[in-house]
C-alpha cells in the first residue's frame, strides 16, 4: 500500500517511517524511494534489511508496553503459568509447543490468544508468564516480554542475545 501511494506522499512532503515487529527474511526490493526510515524490533537483522531494501536508515527500536493499561492488578492469581499468543505448527513455535506440552504435565497452564484487551487481568491472574519463540536475532523478543514485566509478572523465557540489556 505504501509503495502504491509513495509518490503522492513524497509530493506533499510526508516522511514514511516503517516499524516492523516480527523478524522475517526480506525479499530483495528497492524501497529507497518509498521508505525514509525503518525500525526493527531486533538488532540482528539491521544489515539484512538495509541490503534487501536498499535503505540507509534502518534502526533498532524494541517493542514496549503501555504502563497505564498494562499494569499489575490487585486480583487473585489462579493460574500457575499463563501464555497469551499463537501456537502453530510453524518452525518458529517448535520450542514453544514442546515446552508448553512439558509444563502442562506439572503445572496449571492457561493458554489464551484472545486477551489483548484484558491482558493485564490475565497476566495478573498468572503466577508466571511464559514466552518463547525460535527467532535467534540479537535483542529480539516479542512485546510479551515487556507487557508481562509491565504487568508485574514473573516472565519465563529462554535466554536470547542481548536480554541483559533489556532487564
C-alpha positions as CSV (number, residue, x, y, z in Angstrom):
1,X,0.0,0.0,0.0
2,X,2.7,2.5,1.0
3,X,4.6,1.7,-2.3
4,X,1.4,2.4,-4.3
5,X,0.9,5.9,-2.7
6,X,4.6,6.8,-2.2
7,X,4.8,9.4,-4.9
8,X,1.7,11.1,-3.5
9,X,3.2,11.1,-0.1
10,X,6.5,12.5,-1.4
11,X,4.8,15.2,-3.3
12,X,3.2,16.6,-0.2
13,X,6.4,16.2,1.9
14,X,5.4,13.2,4.1
15,X,8.2,11.1,5.5
16,X,7.5,7.4,5.6
17,X,8.6,5.6,8.7
18,X,8.1,1.9,8.8
19,X,8.3,-0.1,12.0
20,X,8.5,-3.8,11.6
21,X,7.7,-6.0,14.7
22,X,8.4,-9.7,13.7
23,X,11.6,-10.9,12.1
24,X,11.4,-12.2,8.6
25,X,13.8,-12.6,5.7
26,X,13.0,-9.7,3.4
27,X,12.9,-10.2,-0.3
28,X,15.2,-8.1,-2.5
29,X,13.3,-4.9,-3.4
30,X,14.4,-1.4,-3.8
31,X,12.4,0.7,-1.4
32,X,14.8,3.6,-1.1
33,X,12.4,6.0,-2.8
34,X,9.5,4.7,-0.6
35,X,10.7,4.4,3.0
36,X,12.7,7.2,4.7
37,X,13.3,5.4,8.0
38,X,12.8,1.8,9.0
39,X,12.8,0.4,12.6
40,X,13.2,-3.2,13.5
41,X,12.4,-4.9,16.8
42,X,15.7,-6.8,16.6
43,X,19.2,-5.6,16.2
44,X,20.5,-8.7,14.5
45,X,18.8,-8.0,11.1
46,X,19.6,-4.4,10.5
47,X,22.2,-5.0,7.8
48,X,20.0,-7.7,6.1
49,X,17.1,-5.1,5.8
50,X,19.4,-2.3,4.7
51,X,20.8,-4.6,1.9
52,X,17.5,-6.2,0.9
53,X,15.6,-2.9,0.6
54,X,18.5,-0.6,-0.4
55,X,17.9,1.5,2.7
56,X,20.5,3.6,4.6
57,X,18.4,4.4,7.7
58,X,17.4,1.2,9.5
59,X,17.5,1.3,13.3
60,X,16.7,-0.9,16.3
61,X,13.6,0.0,18.3
62,X,12.2,-2.6,20.7
63,X,8.5,-3.1,21.4
64,X,7.1,-1.8,24.6
65,X,4.0,-1.6,26.7
66,X,1.5,1.0,28.0
67,X,2.0,1.4,31.8
68,X,-1.5,2.9,32.2
69,X,-3.2,-0.1,30.6
70,X,-0.7,-3.0,31.0
71,X,-0.1,-3.0,34.8
72,X,-0.4,-5.2,37.8
73,X,-4.0,-5.5,39.0
74,X,-4.8,-6.5,42.6
75,X,-6.7,-9.7,41.8
76,X,-6.1,-13.3,42.8
77,X,-3.6,-15.4,41.0
78,X,-5.4,-18.5,39.7
79,X,-3.0,-20.0,37.1
80,X,0.5,-21.3,37.7
81,X,1.6,-20.2,34.2
82,X,-0.2,-18.0,31.7
83,X,0.6,-17.8,28.0
84,X,-1.0,-15.4,25.6
85,X,-0.1,-15.8,21.9
86,X,-0.1,-18.0,18.9
87,X,0.8,-21.7,18.9
88,X,1.1,-23.1,15.4
89,X,2.9,-25.9,13.6
90,X,5.3,-23.4,12.1
91,X,9.0,-24.0,13.0
92,X,9.2,-20.7,14.9
93,X,6.8,-22.2,17.5
94,X,8.6,-25.6,17.9
95,X,10.3,-24.9,21.2
96,X,7.2,-23.1,22.5
97,X,5.0,-26.1,21.7
98,X,7.4,-28.6,23.2
99,X,7.9,-26.6,26.4
100,X,4.2,-26.0,26.9
101,X,3.5,-29.6,26.4
102,X,6.0,-30.5,29.1
103,X,4.7,-27.8,31.5
104,X,1.1,-29.0,31.2
105,X,2.0,-32.2,32.9
106,X,3.3,-30.4,36.1
107,X,1.6,-27.0,36.2
108,X,-1.8,-25.5,35.7
109,X,-1.1,-23.8,32.3
110,X,-3.6,-21.4,30.9
111,X,-3.3,-20.7,27.2
112,X,-5.3,-17.9,25.6
113,X,-4.8,-16.0,22.4
114,X,-7.7,-13.6,22.7
115,X,-6.9,-11.5,25.7
116,X,-5.3,-8.4,24.1
117,X,-7.9,-6.1,25.6
118,X,-7.6,-7.6,29.1
119,X,-4.0,-8.7,29.1
120,X,-3.3,-7.0,32.4
121,X,-6.1,-9.1,34.0
122,X,-4.8,-12.3,32.5
123,X,-1.2,-11.7,33.5
124,X,-2.2,-10.6,37.0
125,X,-4.0,-13.9,37.4
126,X,-0.9,-15.8,36.4
127,X,1.9,-16.6,38.9
128,X,4.3,-16.7,35.9
129,X,4.0,-15.8,32.3
130,X,5.7,-17.9,29.6
131,X,7.0,-16.9,26.3
132,X,9.5,-18.4,23.8
133,X,9.9,-18.0,20.0
134,X,12.6,-19.7,17.9
135,X,13.9,-16.5,16.5
136,X,17.6,-16.1,17.2
137,X,18.4,-12.5,16.5
138,X,20.2,-10.1,18.8
139,X,17.8,-8.2,21.0
140,X,14.7,-9.8,19.6
141,X,11.8,-10.6,21.8
142,X,8.1,-10.1,21.3
143,X,6.2,-7.5,23.2
144,X,5.1,-10.3,25.6
145,X,8.4,-9.7,27.4
146,X,7.7,-6.0,28.1
147,X,4.0,-6.5,28.7
148,X,4.5,-9.3,31.2
149,X,7.1,-7.4,33.1
150,X,5.0,-4.2,33.0
151,X,2.1,-6.2,34.5
152,X,4.4,-7.2,37.3
153,X,4.6,-10.9,36.3
154,X,7.4,-13.3,36.6
155,X,8.4,-13.9,33.0
156,X,9.9,-17.2,32.0
157,X,11.7,-17.3,28.6
158,X,14.9,-18.7,27.1
159,X,18.0,-16.6,27.1
160,X,18.4,-14.6,23.9
161,X,21.3,-12.4,22.7
162,X,21.1,-9.1,24.5
163,X,18.5,-9.9,27.1
164,X,20.8,-8.5,29.8
165,X,20.5,-5.1,28.1
166,X,16.7,-5.1,28.4
167,X,16.2,-6.3,32.0
